[in-house]
Amino acid sequence: MAGALDGIRVIDFTHALNGPFCTMLLGHLGAEVIKVEPPGGDAFRRSWMPPEAQVDGYEFLMVNPNKKSIVINLRTQQGVELARRLIMISDVLVENYFPGTMERFGLDYESVKSLNPRLIYASSRGYGDSGPYSRYGSNAAVNNAISGWTHKAWEYSGRPGTKALGVGDEVGGVSLAVGILAALYARERAGEAQKIEVSMQEALLGFMTSTWHEHFTGNQVSGKGIVEVADGHFNFPSRIPEMSDENWRRLAVFIGREDLTQDPRFATSEARNKNRAELERLVRASVRGKTRREVWEGLRDLGYWGAPVLSVSEVLSDEHIKAREAFLQVEHPVAGGITLVAPWIRMSKTPTSIRQVSPLVGQHTDEVLKDLLGLTPEEIDQLRAQGAVQ
Amino acid sequence: MPGPLRGVRILDLTHVLNGPFCTMLLAHMGAEVLKIEYGSGDRYRHSWMPPDANRDGYEFLMVNSNKKGITLNLKHEKGTEIFCELVKKSDVVVENFSLGVMERLGLGYETLREVNPRIIYATSKGYGESGPYAPVRANASTIMATSGWQNAAQELAHKPGIRALGIGDEAAGVSLALGICAALYARERTGRGQKLEVAMQEALMGFMVSSFHTYFENRPVAQPPKQCADGYYAFHLPDLPDELWRRFATAMGRAELAEDPRYAGAKARRQNYHELEELVSEWVRGKTRRELWEALSALGLPSGPVLSLGELMKDPHLEERKAFVEIEHSQAGTIKVLAPWARFSDTPSAITRAAPLVGQDNVEVYGELLGLSAEEVRRLAQEGVI
């Protein structure tokens, strides 16, 4: 079955992670994504890899499957001309260049919308297209810092100066993807092009729901629930659930305190609710000698919402993840066998999919120029000799 | 101008944060979202509020703007009938109930698509609808635990047991919204609806790009922010071409480094990266965040100050962008909410009204959509249907 965006062509001028995360999602949904790279390729291919690495890093491999790579030198006039011809036959253009770069190439929205009145032009930058910071560059770490995310994470961890796990790039990317989809839908009805803009900073603020709650109301969201157990940590829910007398008896057995079922402090649901702090303390103290799995399996049927803290490696080998086929094994010509998160939006009629691993630099230059623009091998050779493509 | 999803009607059975975050995004873009509650309503209205609070909390207010509030008792026979009437006149049903709830109500996808073959049915659950954990209940905190997020955050903080900041709910909500838009688009061509499913656990893993890099490549991604004169500053030295390296060394007041053979050429700088980082950190320590930002931006290098929320709320950039809007809520008064952050040139997203009270729009919605009179609506309320 074809994906929901089957037949949609995306011309992808993005690099690093913010923009490519967006076009990854469009690729999952079946769009044809043409990744336009500068000579030498997206610098992100080797980010966070050893200096001597000859292979694209995992981050790159994760966010670029399903895409075709074409190398165009946009600093040449022929290169810009090719880009304009591709824009004419595309539905969506996505870019996350520094402010002013697309203007210098002559490929900004105002310059290209006349080429293709149905084009959806999507941009994401650190701070958006306007405002005093719009001239500043950004990346995920910067975005986490400038959005208050890092500061909040440190408040929680009590460890200022550490790296805060965050989603500084991904949230801008996914927001842009949502915008593109909505604009495609609107285009079906109104038939017109438009521009979509997402500031990475604002997108991240949009995902900080609990942080804003704490800021504006002064009330804490979720308590300290993580308890050390025999083989790691268990994340307890913020409060003990209401439970029937039967479940209370089972809980007492589980914590090895059957004697407590005779204790008037816990005899009724009302009493347990009144003394829940004490009950919580007893439960948490009782689980220290148990494994995460024992705690989880023992408590979850009693209405507890807790969960074991799993490492990435444990997640990968977890029975549920395996049963769901949440990860895919694919072969990459250079990196070898790699494991990717399977597209996680599961659609019954237009399934999301990974159809091809991330491309090598310029892997599809010839194919795209020939099939989409009708260039002959001689013309392509000539462009290559002129340094317009690679 | 209306948003891109104008004319799309969403029946929103979601509660707490995962589902409502999804329908918030759809409502930002102009969809008509009917939030269906019953009794005292979404229990999330009072989550993380003091026990005596008699109004909805900020989390609820933030993610339920633009929605219409109606009540309907889905356990009442007449309630399911009315729901099916609404399905006939709607485009999308969204729910994040526990596994099997909709089927028990007789409102599973198989039933609803008989009612309306164009309906798009979107569901999000902690662990999805299949696999051994499918019946296990979940929330943002447990999902961060079982997806590896909590563990990765602990490792980065070098401290187990911390409370981790994350997006356990939001990642799934936005993924569901994306899927719904894709299904709406596909429906324009196929004429058919479909069902889509997002597991919170999988969605969160999809956003953990750097954690998977660290796991599979056994290498860290980015450095933590560095201490500076008035706080912390986010900057790590990227690969620099030689000319930029010369300018960078000069900006640090260490022009002589440009001549140092240990740092001559991009390759040498990569090999001696740790020493170089030390030099950079030392320079950063002596400067204020503002000084660093100016100096590094002049070189075109991405960097930025670590800001607290208090600083952020006074930030001139967000002010000029009008990133926050103020809206009036009948109980909470004037509240500040983030403006929709996907900005469209022709079909703008917008916040047009504050989160509804329970059943606030019953008379309007049942009147306009199902042609019920105010009297009939009153009677349904008496019968416990709404």
Boltz contact constraints between the chains, C-beta under 6 A:
constraints:
  - contact:
      token1: [A, 4]
      token2: [B, 182]
      max_distance: 6.0
  - contact:
      token1: [A, 4]
      token2: [B, 186]
      max_distance: 6.0
  - contact:
      token1: [A, 29]
      token2: [B, 182]
      max_distance: 6.0
  - contact:
      token1: [A, 48]
      token2: [B, 213]
      max_distance: 6.0
  - contact:
      token1: [A, 48]
      token2: [B, 219]
      max_distance: 6.0
  - contact:
      token1: [A, 48]
      token2: [B, 221]
      max_distance: 6.0
  - contact:
      token1: [A, 51]
      token2: [B, 270]
      max_distance: 6.0
  - contact:
      token1: [A, 51]
      token2: [B, 271]
      max_distance: 6.0
  - contact:
      token1: [A, 57]
      token2: [B, 217]
      max_distance: 6.0
  - contact:
      token1: [A, 58]
      token2: [B, 213]
      max_distance: 6.0
  - contact:
      token1: [A, 58]
      token2: [B, 216]
      max_distance: 6.0
  - contact:
      token1: [A, 58]
      token2: [B, 217]
      max_distance: 6.0
  - contact:
      token1: [A, 59]
      token2: [B, 209]
      max_distance: 6.0
  - contact:
      token1: [A, 59]
      token2: [B, 213]
      max_distance: 6.0
  - contact:
      token1: [A, 62]
      token2: [B, 209]
      max_distance: 6.0
  - contact:
      token1: [A, 131]
      token2: [B, 317]
      max_distance: 6.0
  - contact:
      token1: [A, 131]
      token2: [B, 320]
      max_distance: 6.0
  - contact:
      token1: [A, 131]
      token2: [B, 321]
      max_distance: 6.0
  - contact:
      token1: [A, 132]
      token2: [B, 316]
      max_distance: 6.0
  - contact:
      token1: [A, 132]
      token2: [B, 317]
      max_distance: 6.0
  - contact:
      token1: [A, 133]
      token2: [B, 317]
      max_distance: 6.0
  - contact:
      token1: [A, 136]
      token2: [B, 297]
      max_distance: 6.0
  - contact:
      token1: [A, 137]
      token2: [B, 302]
      max_distance: 6.0
  - contact:
      token1: [A, 138]
      token2: [B, 302]
      max_distance: 6.0
  - contact:
      token1: [A, 139]
      token2: [B, 302]
      max_distance: 6.0
  - contact:
      token1: [A, 141]
      token2: [B, 222]
      max_distance: 6.0
  - contact:
      token1: [A, 141]
      token2: [B, 234]
      max_distance: 6.0
  - contact:
      token1: [A, 142]
      token2: [B, 234]
      max_distance: 6.0
  - contact:
      token1: [A, 142]
      token2: [B, 302]
      max_distance: 6.0
  - contact:
      token1: [A, 142]
      token2: [B, 303]
      max_distance: 6.0
  - contact:
      token1: [A, 142]
      token2: [B, 304]
      max_distance: 6.0
  - contact:
      token1: [A, 145]
      token2: [B, 225]
      max_distance: 6.0
  - contact:
      token1: [A, 145]
      token2: [B, 234]
      max_distance: 6.0
  - contact:
      token1: [A, 145]
      token2: [B, 304]
      max_distance: 6.0
  - contact:
      token1: [A, 145]
      token2: [B, 306]
      max_distance: 6.0
  - contact:
      token1: [A, 146]
      token2: [B, 304]
      max_distance: 6.0
  - contact:
      token1: [A, 146]
      token2: [B, 307]
      max_distance: 6.0
  - contact:
      token1: [A, 148]
      token2: [B, 307]
      max_distance: 6.0
  - contact:
      token1: [A, 148]
      token2: [B, 309]
      max_distance: 6.0
  - contact:
      token1: [A, 148]
      token2: [B, 312]
      max_distance: 6.0
  - contact:
      token1: [A, 150]
      token2: [B, 306]
      max_distance: 6.0
  - contact:
      token1: [A, 151]
      token2: [B, 306]
      max_distance: 6.0
  - contact:
      token1: [A, 151]
      token2: [B, 308]
      max_distance: 6.0
  - contact:
      token1: [A, 152]
      token2: [B, 165]
      max_distance: 6.0
  - contact:
      token1: [A, 153]
      token2: [B, 165]
      max_distance: 6.0
  - contact:
      token1: [A, 156]
      token2: [B, 163]
      max_distance: 6.0
  - contact:
      token1: [A, 156]
      token2: [B, 165]
      max_distance: 6.0
  - contact:
      token1: [A, 157]
      token2: [B, 157]
      max_distance: 6.0
  - contact:
      token1: [A, 157]
      token2: [B, 159]
      max_distance: 6.0
  - contact:
      token1: [A, 157]
      token2: [B, 162]
      max_distance: 6.0
  - contact:
      token1: [A, 159]
      token2: [B, 157]
      max_distance: 6.0
  - contact:
      token1: [A, 159]
      token2: [B, 159]
      max_distance: 6.0
  - contact:
      token1: [A, 161]
      token2: [B, 224]
      max_distance: 6.0
  - contact:
      token1: [A, 162]
      token2: [B, 156]
      max_distance: 6.0
  - contact:
      token1: [A, 162]
      token2: [B, 157]
      max_distance: 6.0
  - contact:
      token1: [A, 162]
      token2: [B, 224]
      max_distance: 6.0
  - contact:
      token1: [A, 163]
      token2: [B, 156]
      max_distance: 6.0
  - contact:
      token1: [A, 163]
      token2: [B, 224]
      max_distance: 6.0
  - contact:
      token1: [A, 165]
      token2: [B, 152]
      max_distance: 6.0
  - contact:
      token1: [A, 165]
      token2: [B, 153]
      max_distance: 6.0
  - contact:
      token1: [A, 165]
      token2: [B, 156]
      max_distance: 6.0
  - contact:
      token1: [A, 167]
      token2: [B, 167]
      max_distance: 6.0
  - contact:
      token1: [A, 167]
      token2: [B, 207]
      max_distance: 6.0
  - contact:
      token1: [A, 170]
      token2: [B, 207]
      max_distance: 6.0
  - contact:
      token1: [A, 174]
      token2: [B, 174]
      max_distance: 6.0
  - contact:
      token1: [A, 175]
      token2: [B, 342]
      max_distance: 6.0
  - contact:
      token1: [A, 177]
      token2: [B, 178]
      max_distance: 6.0
  - contact:
      token1: [A, 178]
      token2: [B, 177]
      max_distance: 6.0
  - contact:
      token1: [A, 178]
      token2: [B, 178]
      max_distance: 6.0
  - contact:
      token1: [A, 179]
      token2: [B, 342]
      max_distance: 6.0
  - contact:
      token1: [A, 181]
      token2: [B, 181]
      max_distance: 6.0
  - contact:
      token1: [A, 181]
      token2: [B, 182]
      max_distance: 6.0
  - contact:
      token1: [A, 182]
      token2: [B, 4]
      max_distance: 6.0
  - contact:
      token1: [A, 182]
      token2: [B, 5]
      max_distance: 6.0
  - contact:
      token1: [A, 182]
      token2: [B, 29]
      max_distance: 6.0
  - contact:
      token1: [A, 182]
      token2: [B, 181]
      max_distance: 6.0
  - contact:
      token1: [A, 183]
      token2: [B, 4]
      max_distance: 6.0
  - contact:
      token1: [A, 184]
      token2: [B, 185]
      max_distance: 6.0
  - contact:
      token1: [A, 185]
      token2: [B, 184]
      max_distance: 6.0
  - contact:
      token1: [A, 185]
      token2: [B, 185]
      max_distance: 6.0
  - contact:
      token1: [A, 186]
      token2: [B, 4]
      max_distance: 6.0
  - contact:
      token1: [A, 186]
      token2: [B, 347]
      max_distance: 6.0
  - contact:
      token1: [A, 188]
      token2: [B, 188]
      max_distance: 6.0
  - contact:
      token1: [A, 194]
      token2: [B, 344]
      max_distance: 6.0
  - contact:
      token1: [A, 194]
      token2: [B, 345]
      max_distance: 6.0
  - contact:
      token1: [A, 194]
      token2: [B, 346]
      max_distance: 6.0
  - contact:
      token1: [A, 195]
      token2: [B, 345]
      max_distance: 6.0
  - contact:
      token1: [A, 196]
      token2: [B, 344]
      max_distance: 6.0
  - contact:
      token1: [A, 197]
      token2: [B, 343]
      max_distance: 6.0
  - contact:
      token1: [A, 198]
      token2: [B, 342]
      max_distance: 6.0
  - contact:
      token1: [A, 202]
      token2: [B, 323]
      max_distance: 6.0
  - contact:
      token1: [A, 202]
      token2: [B, 341]
      max_distance: 6.0
  - contact:
      token1: [A, 203]
      token2: [B, 341]
      max_distance: 6.0
  - contact:
      token1: [A, 205]
      token2: [B, 338]
      max_distance: 6.0
  - contact:
      token1: [A, 206]
      token2: [B, 338]
      max_distance: 6.0
  - contact:
      token1: [A, 206]
      token2: [B, 341]
      max_distance: 6.0
  - contact:
      token1: [A, 207]
      token2: [B, 167]
      max_distance: 6.0
  - contact:
      token1: [A, 207]
      token2: [B, 170]
      max_distance: 6.0
  - contact:
      token1: [A, 209]
      token2: [B, 59]
      max_distance: 6.0
  - contact:
      token1: [A, 209]
      token2: [B, 62]
      max_distance: 6.0
  - contact:
      token1: [A, 212]
      token2: [B, 62]
      max_distance: 6.0
  - contact:
      token1: [A, 213]
      token2: [B, 48]
      max_distance: 6.0
  - contact:
      token1: [A, 213]
      token2: [B, 58]
      max_distance: 6.0
  - contact:
      token1: [A, 213]
      token2: [B, 59]
      max_distance: 6.0
  - contact:
      token1: [A, 215]
      token2: [B, 309]
      max_distance: 6.0
  - contact:
      token1: [A, 216]
      token2: [B, 58]
      max_distance: 6.0
  - contact:
      token1: [A, 217]
      token2: [B, 58]
      max_distance: 6.0
  - contact:
      token1: [A, 219]
      token2: [B, 48]
      max_distance: 6.0
  - contact:
      token1: [A, 219]
      token2: [B, 49]
      max_distance: 6.0
  - contact:
      token1: [A, 221]
      token2: [B, 48]
      max_distance: 6.0
  - contact:
      token1: [A, 222]
      token2: [B, 141]
      max_distance: 6.0
  - contact:
      token1: [A, 226]
      token2: [B, 161]
      max_distance: 6.0
  - contact:
      token1: [A, 233]
      token2: [B, 160]
      max_distance: 6.0
  - contact:
      token1: [A, 233]
      token2: [B, 161]
      max_distance: 6.0
  - contact:
      token1: [A, 235]
      token2: [B, 141]
      max_distance: 6.0
  - contact:
      token1: [A, 235]
      token2: [B, 145]
      max_distance: 6.0
  - contact:
      token1: [A, 300]
      token2: [B, 136]
      max_distance: 6.0
  - contact:
      token1: [A, 305]
      token2: [B, 137]
      max_distance: 6.0
  - contact:
      token1: [A, 305]
      token2: [B, 139]
      max_distance: 6.0
  - contact:
      token1: [A, 305]
      token2: [B, 142]
      max_distance: 6.0
  - contact:
      token1: [A, 307]
      token2: [B, 142]
      max_distance: 6.0
  - contact:
      token1: [A, 307]
      token2: [B, 145]
      max_distance: 6.0
  - contact:
      token1: [A, 307]
      token2: [B, 146]
      max_distance: 6.0
  - contact:
      token1: [A, 309]
      token2: [B, 145]
      max_distance: 6.0
  - contact:
      token1: [A, 309]
      token2: [B, 150]
      max_distance: 6.0
  - contact:
      token1: [A, 309]
      token2: [B, 151]
      max_distance: 6.0
  - contact:
      token1: [A, 310]
      token2: [B, 146]
      max_distance: 6.0
  - contact:
      token1: [A, 310]
      token2: [B, 148]
      max_distance: 6.0
  - contact:
      token1: [A, 311]
      token2: [B, 151]
      max_distance: 6.0
  - contact:
      token1: [A, 312]
      token2: [B, 148]
      max_distance: 6.0
  - contact:
      token1: [A, 312]
      token2: [B, 211]
      max_distance: 6.0
  - contact:
      token1: [A, 312]
      token2: [B, 215]
      max_distance: 6.0
  - contact:
      token1: [A, 315]
      token2: [B, 148]
      max_distance: 6.0
  - contact:
      token1: [A, 319]
      token2: [B, 132]
      max_distance: 6.0
  - contact:
      token1: [A, 320]
      token2: [B, 127]
      max_distance: 6.0
  - contact:
      token1: [A, 320]
      token2: [B, 131]
      max_distance: 6.0
  - contact:
      token1: [A, 320]
      token2: [B, 132]
      max_distance: 6.0
  - contact:
      token1: [A, 320]
      token2: [B, 133]
      max_distance: 6.0
  - contact:
      token1: [A, 323]
      token2: [B, 131]
      max_distance: 6.0
  - contact:
      token1: [A, 323]
      token2: [B, 132]
      max_distance: 6.0
  - contact:
      token1: [A, 324]
      token2: [B, 128]
      max_distance: 6.0
  - contact:
      token1: [A, 324]
      token2: [B, 131]
      max_distance: 6.0
  - contact:
      token1: [A, 326]
      token2: [B, 202]
      max_distance: 6.0
  - contact:
      token1: [A, 341]
      token2: [B, 205]
      max_distance: 6.0
  - contact:
      token1: [A, 341]
      token2: [B, 206]
      max_distance: 6.0
  - contact:
      token1: [A, 344]
      token2: [B, 202]
      max_distance: 6.0
  - contact:
      token1: [A, 344]
      token2: [B, 203]
      max_distance: 6.0
  - contact:
      token1: [A, 344]
      token2: [B, 206]
      max_distance: 6.0
  - contact:
      token1: [A, 345]
      token2: [B, 175]
      max_distance: 6.0
  - contact:
      token1: [A, 345]
      token2: [B, 179]
      max_distance: 6.0
  - contact:
      token1: [A, 345]
      token2: [B, 198]
      max_distance: 6.0
  - contact:
      token1: [A, 346]
      token2: [B, 197]
      max_distance: 6.0
  - contact:
      token1: [A, 347]
      token2: [B, 194]
      max_distance: 6.0
  - contact:
      token1: [A, 347]
      token2: [B, 196]
      max_distance: 6.0
  - contact:
      token1: [A, 348]
      token2: [B, 194]
      max_distance: 6.0
  - contact:
      token1: [A, 348]
      token2: [B, 195]
      max_distance: 6.0
  - contact:
      token1: [A, 349]
      token2: [B, 194]
      max_distance: 6.0
  - contact:
      token1: [A, 350]
      token2: [B, 186]
      max_distance: 6.0
